[in-house]
Amino acid sequence: PPCFIPPPPPVPVDTRITSTVSNGSLTSGQSPCQPGFAGWQRVVNKIVIDQDGNDMLVAGQVLNEAVTISTPNNLNITGVSTGTAVTNSVGAFQDTLFVCSAVCPASTGQTVAFQTITDQFPGVGLFLLNTNTFSYKCTGITINGQ
């Protein structure tokens, strides 16, 4: 008889943006920026996707991020605030990105950073997701060009 080989189980490999919650400028001293620093804040809803690009509709995934500043760093960013998210009942979570710089709002430069996320998947284990590329500008923030 023919041998049946089951398909591999879904594995979390990346995240995708499902919607933008807010996207706007931050004036000098407007939280989270300190006086003398202005910038931009973007809040997005995201979902974890598997190796086939399908949404992983699983609650309780614990996502921890690390962000590394790269070059160019025209906005002179020296510190990064990172956080942890836990997916809701449909596998979604929120990601808040912001930049505060003494050269904003006048600068037309950018700072590039890389985000790595680890996913503690319930009952399975820890997975390292694909790296995201951020471009921070005084006039906007993009995630993987979006």
C-alpha positions in Angstrom: 0.0 0.0 0.0 1.1 3.6 -0.6 2.8 5.3 2.3 1.1 8.5 3.6 3.5 11.2 4.9 1.6 13.9 6.8 2.5 17.5 6.0 4.8 19.2 8.5 3.1 21.0 11.3 2.7 24.8 11.1 5.8 26.6 12.4 5.8 30.3 13.3 8.3 32.1 11.0 7.2 35.7 10.6 4.7 38.4 11.3 2.6 40.5 9.0 0.8 43.8 9.5 -3.0 43.5 9.4 -3.8 47.2 10.1 -2.4 50.5 11.2 -4.0 51.8 14.4 -2.3 55.2 14.4 0.4 56.9 12.5 1.5 60.5 13.3 4.0 63.1 14.4 5.2 63.7 17.9 6.0 67.3 18.9 8.8 68.2 21.3 8.0 66.9 24.7 4.9 65.0 23.6 4.9 61.6 25.2 6.9 59.4 24.8 9.4 62.2 23.6 11.3 64.3 26.1 11.4 68.1 25.8 13.8 69.1 22.9 13.0 65.8 21.1 10.3 65.3 18.5 9.6 62.4 16.1 7.0 59.9 14.9 4.9 57.1 16.4 3.2 54.3 14.5 1.0 51.6 16.1 0.2 48.5 14.0 -1.8 45.3 14.5 0.1 42.2 13.5 -0.4 38.5 13.3 2.1 35.6 13.4 2.3 33.6 10.2 3.6 30.1 9.5 6.1 28.7 6.9 3.3 28.7 4.2 2.2 32.3 4.9 -1.0 31.3 6.7 -2.1 33.2 9.8 -1.5 31.3 13.1 -4.8 31.8 15.0 -3.3 30.8 18.3 -3.7 32.7 21.6 -1.0 33.0 24.2 2.1 33.2 22.0 4.6 35.3 24.0 6.6 37.6 21.6 9.8 39.2 22.8 11.6 41.7 20.7 15.2 43.0 20.4 16.0 46.0 18.2 19.4 46.8 16.9 20.3 50.3 15.5 22.2 50.1 12.2 23.4 52.6 9.6 22.6 55.1 8.5 21.7 56.6 11.9 21.0 60.2 10.8 18.6 60.7 13.7 21.4 59.9 16.2 19.4 57.3 18.0 21.3 55.8 21.0 18.7 53.9 23.0 15.8 51.6 22.2 12.6 50.8 24.1 11.5 47.2 23.5 8.5 45.2 24.8 6.7 41.9 25.0 3.3 41.1 23.4 1.0 38.2 23.9 -1.3 37.1 21.1 -5.1 37.3 21.7 -7.7 34.7 20.9 -7.2 35.1 17.1 -3.4 35.2 17.2 -3.1 39.0 16.8 -1.0 41.5 18.8 -0.1 45.2 18.7 3.3 46.6 17.9 4.1 50.3 18.8 7.1 51.9 17.2 8.3 55.4 17.9 11.3 57.6 17.3 12.3 60.7 19.3 15.3 62.8 18.1 16.8 66.1 18.8 17.1 66.6 15.0 13.4 66.2 14.4 11.2 67.6 12.9 13.8 69.4 10.6 15.9 66.4 9.5 15.2 64.6 6.3 17.6 61.7 7.3 16.7 58.3 8.5 17.8 55.7 11.0 17.7 52.0 10.0 17.1 49.3 12.7 16.6 45.6 12.8 13.9 43.9 14.9 14.2 40.2 15.9 11.3 38.5 17.6 11.3 35.3 19.5 7.9 33.5 19.8 7.3 31.3 22.8 4.6 29.1 21.2 2.3 27.5 23.7 3.1 23.8 24.2 5.7 23.7 21.5 8.7 25.8 22.3 10.7 28.8 21.3 11.0 30.0 17.7 13.1 32.9 16.2 11.0 34.8 13.6 12.4 36.5 10.5 14.1 39.8 11.1 12.1 43.0 10.3 13.8 46.1 8.9 12.6 49.5 10.3 13.3 52.9 8.8 12.7 55.7 11.2 12.3 59.2 9.8 11.0 62.4 11.4 8.0 62.1 9.0 7.2 58.4 9.3 8.2 54.8 10.2 8.2 51.9 7.7 8.4 48.2 8.5 9.9 46.1 5.7 9.2 48.9 3.3 5.5 49.2 4.4 
